[in-house]
Structure formats: C-alpha cells, structure tokens
Amino acid sequence: IQKLLHLLQVTDDPLIQEQALITLSNSAAFSVNQDIIRNLDGLTIIGGMLSDCAPKVKEKVLNALNNLSMNIKNQEVIQVYITQVCRNVESAPLNSDLQLAGLRLLTNMSVTSDYHHKMIDS
C-alpha cells in the first residue's frame, strides 16, 4: 500500500495512476486496509488528485474514496473534498462514469447528517 501511494505521488502517467488507484480501491474492501491507507496519509494523497487529473483518473480517485468512506474516521478526512466532489458531479457529462462515481461517494458521505451542510448548495 505504501509503495502504491508513493507511486501516485511520483508519476504523471494516467495509466499507472489508474491501475494504482484500482488496486488501492480494491484493498479498501478490507477495514484493516482502510486504516492503513489513512495512517499512511493515503486519503490526502488520493483526494489531492481530484484537482488536477484526467477524467478517467478522477473517476478512479472517486471510486477509491468511495470505498474508503465506509469508515467513520476516514469520512472525517474525506469530508474536506465534498465541495470539490459536488462540483465534479455538476460539471461531468450526464450519466457518465465520472458523475456516477461522485454520486456514489456523496451517497456514502450522506449516510449520517454530519456533512449534509457541505452538500446543501449543490
């Protein structure tokens, strides 16, 4: 996991980024890995990619964050990206994989009322 996160930080190759994000997303299916990714600052590394990456990479970022959002401690970190995710959902093509990935993440983040105020304008 640590090497995958490092790879995301050092490469600009969208194909490598996509594969690393898919692997991290799959790893997040296990709660122990969710904690490991958070403790390695992975949420910030992954979330930071939302601002400047190709649409297919952005989709994989959202999928990874979605899987990681199944953990309350992770939601506390991920919530800083809610406004940006809302903007991505609004600007993405209708029914695109990118838009649907953002909506899935927002659905998980809205299970509790803790972050509704961040979504209200969208």
N, CA, C and O atoms as a DFTB+ gen file, in Angstrom:
488 C
 N C O
     1  1       0.833      -1.194       0.000
     2  2       0.000       0.000       0.000
     3  2       0.871       1.248       0.000
     4  3       0.601       2.208      -0.722
     5  1       1.908       1.224       0.810
     6  2       2.807       2.379       0.883
     7  2       3.454       2.659      -0.476
     8  3       3.573       3.815      -0.882
     9  1       3.866       1.617      -1.168
    10  2       4.503       1.795      -2.478
    11  2       3.512       2.316      -3.514
    12  3       3.879       3.125      -4.365
    13  1       2.274       1.867      -3.453
    14  2       1.251       2.370      -4.370
    15  2       0.988       3.852      -4.136
    16  3       0.853       4.620      -5.089
    17  1       0.917       4.249      -2.883
    18  2       0.703       5.659      -2.561
    19  2       1.883       6.506      -3.034
    20  3       1.703       7.607      -3.555
    21  1       3.087       5.978      -2.844
    22  2       4.275       6.689      -3.319
    23  2       4.249       6.814      -4.839
    24  3       4.597       7.859      -5.390
    25  1       3.843       5.762      -5.498
    26  2       3.749       5.772      -6.959
    27  2       2.794       6.867      -7.434
    28  3       3.078       7.552      -8.417
    29  1       1.664       7.036      -6.743
    30  2       0.718       8.095      -7.105
    31  2       1.352       9.483      -6.984
    32  3       1.009      10.397      -7.734
    33  1       2.264       9.629      -6.051
    34  2       2.903      10.924      -5.826
    35  2       3.975      11.248      -6.861
    36  3       4.245      12.418      -7.131
    37  1       4.580      10.228      -7.434
    38  2       5.739      10.482      -8.305
    39  2       5.473      10.327      -9.797
    40  3       6.321      10.693     -10.611
    41  1       4.312       9.791     -10.172
    42  2       4.064       9.586     -11.601
    43  2       2.970      10.514     -12.124
    44  3       2.020      10.846     -11.415
    45  1       3.127      10.916     -13.363
    46  2       2.098      11.687     -14.058
    47  2       1.417      10.844     -15.127
    48  3       0.549      11.334     -15.849
    49  1       1.807       9.585     -15.230
    50  2       1.255       8.692     -16.244
    51  2      -0.153       8.254     -15.828
    52  3      -0.309       7.539     -14.838
    53  1      -1.184       8.680     -16.581
    54  2      -2.562       8.352     -16.197
    55  2      -2.849       6.848     -16.139
    56  3      -3.663       6.413     -15.324
    57  1      -2.204       6.059     -16.979
    58  2      -2.445       4.618     -16.944
    59  2      -1.919       3.993     -15.657
    60  3      -2.565       3.126     -15.070
    61  1      -0.756       4.435     -15.229
    62  2      -0.192       3.939     -13.965
    63  2      -1.041       4.426     -12.800
    64  3      -1.319       3.667     -11.871
    65  1      -1.455       5.698     -12.846
    66  2      -2.310       6.238     -11.786
    67  2      -3.605       5.433     -11.675
    68  3      -4.026       5.076     -10.574
    69  1      -4.234       5.149     -12.817
    70  2      -5.483       4.379     -12.807
    71  2      -5.289       3.018     -12.160
    72  3      -6.084       2.611     -11.313
    73  1      -4.239       2.314     -12.553
    74  2      -4.005       0.967     -12.017
    75  2      -3.715       1.004     -10.517
    76  3      -4.215       0.165      -9.768
    77  1      -2.910       1.972     -10.077
    78  2      -2.614       2.098      -8.649
    79  2      -3.891       2.402      -7.861
    80  3      -4.109       1.857      -6.779
    81  1      -4.726       3.275      -8.415
    82  2      -5.979       3.635      -7.736
    83  2      -6.950       2.462      -7.689
    84  3      -7.640       2.272      -6.688
    85  1      -7.012       1.679      -8.750
    86  2      -7.875       0.495      -8.752
    87  2      -7.421      -0.486      -7.671
    88  3      -8.245      -1.048      -6.949
    89  1      -6.121      -0.684      -7.568
    90  2      -5.584      -1.600      -6.559
    91  2      -5.860      -1.087      -5.150
    92  3      -6.242      -1.857      -4.269
    93  1      -5.665       0.217      -4.936
    94  2      -5.956       0.793      -3.621
    95  2      -7.445       0.700      -3.308
    96  3      -7.832       0.423      -2.173
    97  1      -8.265       0.931      -4.307
    98  2      -9.711       0.840      -4.135
    99  2     -10.124      -0.578      -3.740
   100  3     -10.944      -0.765      -2.841
   101  1      -9.557      -1.563      -4.411
   102  2      -9.843      -2.960      -4.065
   103  2      -9.330      -3.304      -2.673
   104  3      -9.976      -4.047      -1.934
   105  1      -8.179      -2.769      -2.321
   106  2      -7.609      -3.008      -0.987
   107  2      -8.505      -2.452       0.106
   108  3      -8.566      -2.992       1.211
   109  1      -9.194      -1.373      -0.210
   110  2     -10.051      -0.715       0.779
   111  2     -11.296      -1.523       1.113
   112  3     -12.072      -1.128       1.982
   113  1     -11.497      -2.639       0.442
   114  2     -12.625      -3.517       0.768
   115  2     -12.445      -4.151       2.152
   116  3     -13.404      -4.648       2.742
   117  1     -11.222      -4.130       2.659
   118  2     -10.933      -4.701       3.969
   119  2     -10.686      -3.576       4.971
   120  3      -9.869      -2.690       4.719
   121  1     -11.378      -3.607       6.090
   122  2     -11.313      -2.500       7.049
   123  2      -9.898      -2.245       7.569
   124  3      -9.534      -1.097       7.826
   125  1      -9.106      -3.287       7.725
   126  2      -7.739      -3.081       8.195
   127  2      -6.954      -2.240       7.183
   128  3      -6.139      -1.402       7.571
   129  1      -7.195      -2.459       5.907
   130  2      -6.509      -1.672       4.885
   131  2      -7.007      -0.229       4.851
   132  3      -6.239       0.678       4.531
   133  1      -8.271      -0.008       5.173
   134  2      -8.782       1.364       5.246
   135  2      -7.997       2.158       6.291
   136  3      -7.645       3.316       6.070
   137  1      -7.730       1.525       7.421
   138  2      -6.959       2.187       8.473
   139  2      -5.515       2.414       8.041
   140  3      -4.943       3.474       8.298
   141  1      -4.931       1.421       7.388
   142  2      -3.552       1.548       6.922
   143  2      -3.429       2.700       5.925
   144  3      -2.516       3.520       6.028
   145  1      -4.340       2.758       4.972
   146  2      -4.299       3.822       3.965
   147  2      -4.432       5.182       4.637
   148  3      -3.713       6.116       4.282
   149  1      -5.334       5.309       5.597
   150  2      -5.495       6.581       6.319
   151  2      -4.224       6.929       7.087
   152  3      -3.763       8.070       7.044
   153  1      -3.662       5.959       7.781
   154  2      -2.472       6.207       8.602
   155  2      -1.243       6.543       7.769
   156  3      -0.309       7.166       8.274
   157  1      -1.229       6.140       6.496
   158  2      -0.119       6.476       5.592
   159  2      -0.395       7.775       4.832
   160  3       0.299       8.087       3.864
   161  1      -1.398       8.525       5.262
   162  2      -1.805       9.784       4.626
   163  2      -2.351       9.553       3.216
   164  3      -2.339      10.454       2.378
   165  1      -2.826       8.338       2.970
   166  2      -3.335       7.983       1.664
   167  2      -4.584       8.740       1.253
   168  3      -4.786       9.009       0.069
   169  1      -5.426       9.087       2.223
   170  2      -6.647       9.824       1.887
   171  2      -6.307      11.188       1.301
   172  3      -6.940      11.640       0.346
   173  1      -5.318      11.829       1.872
   174  2      -4.887      13.138       1.380
   175  2      -4.209      13.007       0.018
   176  3      -4.417      13.839      -0.864
   177  1      -3.407      11.974      -0.149
   178  2      -2.730      11.742      -1.435
   179  2      -3.769      11.480      -2.517
   180  3      -3.722      12.085      -3.588
   181  1      -4.700      10.585      -2.240
   182  2      -5.734      10.241      -3.223
   183  2      -6.659      11.429      -3.461
   184  3      -6.919      11.789      -4.609
   185  1      -7.152      12.033      -2.402
   186  2      -8.063      13.170      -2.533
   187  2      -7.430      14.352      -3.236
   188  3      -8.109      15.087      -3.953
   189  1      -6.137      14.542      -3.040
   190  2      -5.428      15.642      -3.680
   191  2      -5.386      15.508      -5.191
   192  3      -5.149      16.491      -5.893
   193  1      -5.608      14.329      -5.690
   194  2      -5.587      14.102      -7.135
   195  2      -6.866      14.598      -7.815
   196  3      -6.913      14.696      -9.041
   197  1      -7.890      14.907      -7.040
   198  2      -9.156      15.372      -7.625
   199  2      -9.013      16.673      -8.396
   200  3      -9.756      16.921      -9.345
   201  1      -8.073      17.492      -7.998
   202  2      -7.992      18.822      -8.586
   203  2      -7.294      18.859      -9.939
   204  3      -7.543      19.761     -10.738
   205  1      -6.442      17.911     -10.198
   206  2      -5.660      18.004     -11.437
   207  2      -5.335      16.626     -11.985
   208  3      -4.239      16.102     -11.786
   209  1      -6.311      16.047     -12.683
   210  2      -6.025      14.762     -13.313
   211  2      -7.023      14.524     -14.443
   212  3      -8.027      15.226     -14.568
   213  1      -6.728      13.534     -15.249
   214  2      -7.591      13.167     -16.374
   215  2      -8.929      12.644     -15.848
   216  3      -8.981      12.092     -14.750
   217  1     -10.004      12.808     -16.610
   218  2     -11.320      12.349     -16.150
   219  2     -11.365      10.874     -15.730
   220  3     -12.013      10.541     -14.738
   221  1     -10.689       9.988     -16.467
   222  2     -10.689       8.570     -16.086
   223  2      -9.955       8.350     -14.765
   224  3     -10.346       7.496     -13.970
   225  1      -8.898       9.117     -14.533
   226  2      -8.169       9.021     -13.265
   227  2      -9.051       9.575     -12.146
   228  3      -9.135       8.993     -11.064
   229  1      -9.699      10.692     -12.414
   230  2     -10.597      11.302     -11.421
   231  2     -11.699      10.314     -11.018
   232  3     -12.062      10.222      -9.845
   233  1     -12.217       9.590     -11.988
   234  2     -13.227       8.560     -11.705
   235  2     -12.667       7.516     -10.742
   236  3     -13.343       7.109      -9.797
   237  1     -11.430       7.086     -10.986
   238  2     -10.802       6.081     -10.115
   239  2     -10.517       6.651      -8.727
   240  3     -10.602       5.938      -7.727
   241  1     -10.177       7.945      -8.672
   242  2      -9.994       8.617      -7.374
   243  2     -11.297       8.560      -6.590
   244  3     -11.306       8.211      -5.409
   245  1     -12.394       8.904      -7.249
   246  2     -13.701       8.902      -6.585
   247  2     -14.103       7.494      -6.151
   248  3     -14.675       7.314      -5.076
   249  1     -13.806       6.507      -6.976
   250  2     -14.107       5.116      -6.595
   251  2     -13.311       4.702      -5.367
   252  3     -13.841       4.050      -4.468
   253  1     -12.046       5.078      -5.330
   254  2     -11.203       4.734      -4.173
   255  2     -11.714       5.439      -2.920
   256  3     -11.832       4.818      -1.863
   257  1     -12.017       6.730      -3.032
   258  2     -12.542       7.460      -1.881
   259  2     -13.882       6.890      -1.434
   260  3     -14.176       6.846      -0.239
   261  1     -14.686       6.457      -2.384
   262  2     -15.963       5.840      -2.055
   263  2     -15.747       4.600      -1.191
   264  3     -16.398       4.447      -0.158
   265  1     -14.848       3.723      -1.601
   266  2     -14.579       2.519      -0.814
   267  2     -13.974       2.861       0.539
   268  3     -14.254       2.194       1.536
   269  1     -13.157       3.884       0.575
   270  2     -12.530       4.292       1.831
   271  2     -13.509       5.004       2.760
   272  3     -13.258       5.099       3.962
   273  1     -14.610       5.500       2.226
   274  2     -15.564       6.265       3.037
   275  2     -16.460       5.385       3.898
   276  3     -17.335       5.897       4.597
   277  1     -16.262       4.095       3.863
   278  2     -17.061       3.180       4.678
   279  2     -16.584       3.151       6.131
   280  3     -17.002       2.297       6.913
   281  1     -15.726       4.071       6.477
   282  2     -15.081       4.120       7.787
   283  2     -15.267       5.543       8.330
   284  3     -14.918       6.516       7.662
   285  1     -15.813       5.658       9.532
   286  2     -16.123       6.977      10.115
   287  2     -14.876       7.852      10.222
   288  3     -14.935       9.045       9.922
   289  1     -13.761       7.283      10.640
   290  2     -12.526       8.077      10.741
   291  2     -12.078       8.565       9.369
   292  3     -11.569       9.678       9.235
   293  1     -12.267       7.736       8.358
   294  2     -11.917       8.158       7.005
   295  2     -12.850       9.261       6.526
   296  3     -12.414      10.183       5.836
   297  1     -14.117       9.179       6.879
   298  2     -15.067      10.220       6.484
   299  2     -14.655      11.583       7.033
   300  3     -14.873      12.605       6.383
   301  1     -14.066      11.602       8.217
   302  2     -13.609      12.864       8.810
   303  2     -12.548      13.523       7.936
   304  3     -12.470      14.750       7.877
   305  1     -11.737      12.726       7.262
   306  2     -10.711      13.263       6.357
   307  2     -11.317      13.576       4.984
   308  3     -11.055      14.630       4.405
   309  1     -12.120      12.654       4.482
   310  2     -12.687      12.786       3.142
   311  2     -13.643      13.976       3.035
   312  3     -13.795      14.541       1.952
   313  1     -14.277      14.359       4.113
   314  2     -15.269      15.426       4.071
   315  2     -14.720      16.741       3.528
   316  3     -15.491      17.568       3.041
   317  1     -13.429      16.951       3.597
   318  2     -12.858      18.194       3.059
   319  2     -12.969      18.259       1.536
   320  3     -12.821      19.334       0.955
   321  1     -13.224      17.133       0.890
   322  2     -13.330      17.080      -0.572
   323  2     -14.774      17.148      -1.079
   324  3     -15.000      17.130      -2.288
   325  1     -15.742      17.224      -0.180
   326  2     -17.149      17.167      -0.584
   327  2     -17.511      18.270      -1.567
   328  3     -18.156      17.994      -2.579
   329  1     -17.122      19.494      -1.303
   330  2     -17.464      20.599      -2.200
   331  2     -16.874      20.360      -3.586
   332  3     -17.536      20.598      -4.596
   333  1     -15.650      19.900      -3.631
   334  2     -14.985      19.620      -4.908
   335  2     -15.684      18.461      -5.637
   336  3     -15.844      18.501      -6.857
   337  1     -16.094      17.441      -4.894
   338  2     -16.802      16.314      -5.497
   339  2     -18.139      16.796      -6.066
   340  3     -18.531      16.383      -7.158
   341  1     -18.829      17.656      -5.345
   342  2     -20.094      18.214      -5.842
   343  2     -19.872      18.966      -7.155
   344  3     -20.658      18.828      -8.092
   345  1     -18.810      19.753      -7.221
   346  2     -18.508      20.482      -8.465
   347  2     -18.227      19.504      -9.612
   348  3     -18.669      19.720     -10.740
   349  1     -17.494      18.436      -9.316
   350  2     -17.199      17.428     -10.341
   351  2     -18.477      16.756     -10.836
   352  3     -18.634      16.520     -12.033
   353  1     -19.381      16.452      -9.923
   354  2     -20.648      15.821     -10.296
   355  2     -21.457      16.758     -11.187
   356  3     -22.038      16.331     -12.185
   357  1     -21.491      18.038     -10.820
   358  2     -22.269      19.022     -11.579
   359  2     -21.697      19.266     -12.970
   360  3     -22.450      19.520     -13.911
   361  1     -20.381      19.193     -13.111
   362  2     -19.755      19.516     -14.399
   363  2     -19.523      18.292     -15.293
   364  3     -19.237      18.440     -16.481
   365  1     -19.641      17.108     -14.737
   366  2     -19.411      15.885     -15.518
   367  2     -20.574      15.656     -16.481
   368  3     -21.697      16.084     -16.213
   369  1     -20.309      14.987     -17.595
   370  2     -21.396      14.644     -18.518
   371  2     -22.466      13.807     -17.808
   372  3     -22.154      12.973     -16.959
   373  1     -23.710      14.041     -18.164
   374  2     -24.839      13.348     -17.553
   375  2     -24.698      11.835     -17.688
   376  3     -24.438      11.315     -18.773
   377  1     -24.872      11.148     -16.579
   378  2     -24.802       9.683     -16.506
   379  2     -23.432       9.109     -16.854
   380  3     -23.321       7.914     -17.129
   381  1     -22.403       9.926     -16.848
   382  2     -21.051       9.421     -17.116
   383  2     -20.549       8.626     -15.914
   384  3     -21.069       8.754     -14.806
   385  1     -19.531       7.807     -16.154
   386  2     -18.923       7.047     -15.057
   387  2     -18.364       7.983     -14.000
   388  3     -18.408       7.678     -12.808
   389  1     -17.840       9.124     -14.433
   390  2     -17.300      10.111     -13.502
   391  2     -18.407      10.664     -12.611
   392  3     -18.241      10.746     -11.394
   393  1     -19.522      11.040     -13.202
   394  2     -20.631      11.581     -12.423
   395  2     -21.174      10.531     -11.445
   396  3     -21.443      10.835     -10.283
   397  1     -21.330       9.314     -11.922
   398  2     -21.859       8.258     -11.054
   399  2     -20.909       7.929      -9.905
   400  3     -21.360       7.643      -8.795
   401  1     -19.610       7.964     -10.155
   402  2     -18.626       7.714      -9.091
   403  2     -18.727       8.788      -8.012
   404  3     -18.668       8.486      -6.820
   405  1     -18.879      10.041      -8.433
   406  2     -19.044      11.130      -7.473
   407  2     -20.319      10.992      -6.669
   408  3     -20.321      11.222      -5.460
   409  1     -21.401      10.618      -7.328
   410  2     -22.676      10.432      -6.629
   411  2     -22.621       9.291      -5.622
   412  3     -23.216       9.377      -4.548
   413  1     -21.909       8.226      -5.968
   414  2     -21.763       7.114      -5.012
   415  2     -21.020       7.570      -3.758
   416  3     -21.399       7.221      -2.640
   417  1     -19.963       8.350      -3.953
   418  2     -19.215       8.863      -2.800
   419  2     -20.098       9.777      -1.952
   420  3     -20.120       9.660      -0.727
   421  1     -20.821      10.680      -2.598
   422  2     -21.702      11.591      -1.859
   423  2     -22.790      10.827      -1.109
   424  3     -23.186      11.222      -0.012
   425  1     -23.268       9.741      -1.697
   426  2     -24.271       8.904      -1.018
   427  2     -23.700       8.342       0.276
   428  3     -24.351       8.392       1.319
   429  1     -22.487       7.807       0.210
   430  2     -21.861       7.268       1.425
   431  2     -21.596       8.360       2.455
   432  3     -21.754       8.143       3.657
   433  1     -21.197       9.522       1.981
   434  2     -20.886      10.612       2.912
   435  2     -22.147      11.209       3.531
   436  3     -22.063      11.931       4.524
   437  1     -23.305      10.918       2.962
   438  2     -24.543      11.490       3.500
   439  2     -25.337      10.501       4.347
   440  3     -26.466      10.793       4.742
   441  1     -24.764       9.342       4.628
   442  2     -25.457       8.353       5.450
   443  2     -25.759       8.926       6.830
   444  3     -26.840       8.705       7.376
   445  1     -24.815       9.652       7.387
   446  2     -25.084      10.393       8.621
   447  2     -25.290      11.857       8.233
   448  3     -24.933      12.263       7.128
   449  1     -25.850      12.628       9.114
   450  2     -26.118      14.040       8.807
   451  2     -24.913      14.945       9.052
   452  3     -25.023      16.164       8.924
   453  1     -23.777      14.372       9.399
   454  2     -22.595      15.164       9.755
   455  2     -22.124      16.114       8.663
   456  3     -21.608      17.190       8.966
   457  1     -22.291      15.736       7.401
   458  2     -21.706      16.522       6.320
   459  2     -22.751      17.063       5.338
   460  3     -22.398      17.557       4.267
   461  1     -24.018      16.972       5.697
   462  2     -25.081      17.468       4.815
   463  2     -24.907      18.950       4.502
   464  3     -25.189      19.385       3.386
   465  1     -24.451      19.718       5.466
   466  2     -24.301      21.159       5.268
   467  2     -23.298      21.478       4.144
   468  3     -23.364      22.547       3.537
   469  1     -22.386      20.560       3.876
   470  2     -21.399      20.778       2.820
   471  2     -21.975      20.503       1.425
   472  3     -21.399      20.900       0.412
   473  1     -23.104      19.827       1.396
   474  2     -23.722      19.448       0.120
   475  2     -24.950      20.304      -0.209
   476  3     -25.455      20.256      -1.331
   477  1     -25.419      21.065       0.736
   478  2     -26.711      21.720       0.617
   479  2     -26.800      22.656      -0.597
   480  3     -27.851      22.718      -1.236
   481  1     -25.749      23.370      -0.924
   482  2     -25.788      24.282      -2.058
   483  2     -25.829      23.551      -3.398
   484  3     -26.269      24.114      -4.401
   485  1     -25.379      22.315      -3.417
   486  2     -25.382      21.534      -4.656
   487  2     -26.675      20.795      -4.836
   488  3     -26.848      20.087      -5.828
